[in-house]
């Protein structure tokens, strides 16, 4: 049975969107994020936050989202990775077939996954195929992960809508990055975060700034840039079964 190593997801707390990276070093080569729904609200995002994931963009989770689905009884889960992908890179952009992509759901409030979606890829380029297993109970929780061989599977080519509109529906492929950031102004506020080499290093340090530009004058650095997105929509009761309507959701990528 194939096994993968991932860092343990943070205990679920906060609310409609929380992103937090956990880089586990060259042995684990993994990043994880947490998202939970609760009373308070916390919002963040995470793109290329360490040198390691900047060198391995397919292992970099950018954002995790949970949305109401196409009807009142459905929920959509979204994981994005590998941003930014330029137009020139988009034609051949694909997921890493050597990685295990997972979305994990806690429906009992203990910060441990009760249901998981395990996503794997075969092949390369635009002919790549995706297989989504879940939602199923994981073989184990925390850092050790083995591929679940039972339960529902949706599979097919990337960049296509797969599955059933009344059951589990999946899309894996290229999408415009929905995150907004005025990166030039960010580097003027916190100049030590600017890269030492590459195109971003050429952004002028002046004028220095202490706040973002007013609404209507900010520059969306990610406009026209893409991300690889994994979208799973399914009946909500498949996520809450055996638990409560309050869900904690996070994602991991592991080798």
N, C-alpha and C positions, 0 to 999 in steps of 0.2 A: 504494500500500500504506500503510495507516494505521500511523503510528509513535507511540511513547510514550517519555517520558523517565522513568527511575527511577534512584535512587542505586544504586551497586554494593553487593551484599550483602557483609557481612563474611566473611572467610575462615572456613570451617567449623571449629569447634573446640569442646570442651566436650561436653555430652551430652544427656541425655534431654530437656531443654527449656531453651532460651535465648531470651529476647526482648530485642531491642535496637532502638531507633528511630533512623532516619536521616532527619532532615527536611532537604530540599534547597532550601528557600526557595520564594518565590512563583513562580519561573519553572518549576522542576521540579514543585513541589507534590506531593511523593511521600514516602512513608514505607516503610521496609523493616525486616524482622526476620530474625534468624538462628536456626536450630535445627540441632543436629547430634547424632549418636549416636557416642559414643566411650567412653574409659575413665573419665574423671572425670565428675562430675555438677554441673551448674549450673542453678539455677532462678530465674526472674524473670518479671515481667509488666509490661504497659505499657498504661495507660488514660489518654487525654487528657493526654499528658506535655508538650505545648507549647501556647501560645495559638493557634497556627495550626491544629492539628488539633482543638482544642476548638471552633473556629469552623467547621471542616469535618469533622464526625465520620465521614462516610462514607469519609474518607481515612485514618482512624486504625485501624491494626491493633492489636488488643488482645492477642491471644495466638495462638501457633502450636503445634499439638500433632501428635504422631505416635503412633498406637496400633496394637497388634495388631488385625487385622480380625476379621470374624465367623467366620473359620476360620484354621487355622494358616498357610495359604499366602497370606493376604491382609493388606494394610496399609491403615489409615485415616489420612488427612491432614486436618487441620482448621485453618481460619483464621477468627478472629472479628474483627468490626469494629463500630464505632458504639455501643459500650456507654458509658453506660447508656441504655437505651430504656425509658421509663416505660410502665406499662399504658395510659395514655391515648394514647401515641404508637404503640403496637404495632399497632393496627388497620390503619395505612397504611404501616408501615415497609417500606422497599424499598432496594435497592442503587442506586448512582449509575450510570446508563447511559453517562455520559461518562468513566468510569474503566475501566482495565484492571487486573483482579485476577489476580495470578500466584502460583503455588506452584512453587518451583524446587528441583531435586534434583541434588546432586553425588554421583556414585557412583564417582569416581576419586580423591578425596582432594586435589584441587588447588584447592578453594574456588570453582570455576566451575561453572555449571549445565550438566549433561549432558542433563537432561530437564526440560521445563516443562509445567505446566498453565496455559492462558490462559483466563480466564473473563470473559465480557462479558454485559451485560444490555440488554434492550430493553423500553421501556415504563415504566410507573410503577405504584405501589400494588400491590395484591394480584394484579393481572393481569400483572405483570411476568414476562418470560421470561428464562431463563438459558441460555447456551451454554458448555459446557466443552470445550476442545480439549486433547487430550493423553492420555497423556504423549507428547510429541514432542521432537525435537531443536530447540532454538531457532535462529532465523535468525542471532542474534548473542548474545554474552554481555555482562554488565556493564550499563552505564547505558542504552545504546540498545536499544530493543525495538520490533520490528515484529510484527504479528499473523501467526501461522503459518496458512496456508490449507490445509495438508494434514494428514493424520492423523485419528484418531477424534474424533468430536464427540458429546457427549450434550447434549440440549437439551429444554426443556419449561418449564412454569410453576414459579415459586418456591413454597416451602412444600409441596413434594411430593417423594416419592422417585422418582428417575429412573434410567434405565439398566437394567443387568442385574446380578442377584445373583451371577453367575459371571464377569462381566466388570467394567466400570467402573460403579459406582453412585454417584449424586450426590444431595446435598440442599443447597439454598441457601435460607435463610430464617430465620425468627425462632426463637430458642431462649433458654432461661434462661441467663444468664451463669454459667458454671461457676467463675469465679474468686472467691476469698474474700479480703476485706480488711476489717479493722476500721478504717475510714477516720477515724472520729472520734478514735480513739487515735493513729493515724498523724499527724494534724495537731497533736496535743498533743506528740508527740515531735519533729516537725519543723514548727513553726508557720509558717515562711516559705513552705511549700508550699501553704498554704490560700488559696483564691481570695479576691480583694478584694471581689467582689460575688457576688450570687446566694445560693441557699439554703445552700450549703456554707460561705459566709463567716460564717454565724450560729452555727456550732459553737463553743461556749465554749472559750477558750484555757486555762482552768483546770479541773481541776487539771493542771499540767504533768506530763509523764511522760518516762521514759527507756527504757521498754520496753513491749511490747504486754501486754494484759491476759492473765491466766492462762487456760489451756484451760477451756472451759465458761462463761466470762464474756465472751468476745469477742463483738462485735456484727457480723454480716455485713452490711455496708452494701449489697451488691449483691443481697441476698435480695429476690426479687420483681421484680427488674429484668432486662431482656432484652438480648440482643445479636443482631446478624445473623451467622449462621454459614454458612460454606461447607465442606461435608464431602465428601471424595472417598475412596471405598474401591475397591481394585482388587487384582489378583494382584500379589504382591510381586515376582515375576520381571520384571514390566514396568518396575519401578524399578531393579532391579539389573542388567538385561541390558547386557552389554558392560562391566561394572564389577565391583564387589565388594559383599558384603552390608552393608558399613558405609556408611551414607548420611548426607549433610549435607542438611538441608531448611530453606529459608527462604521468606519470602513478601514480595511488594512490591505496592503499589498506586500506579498512576501515571496521569497525565493526558496 
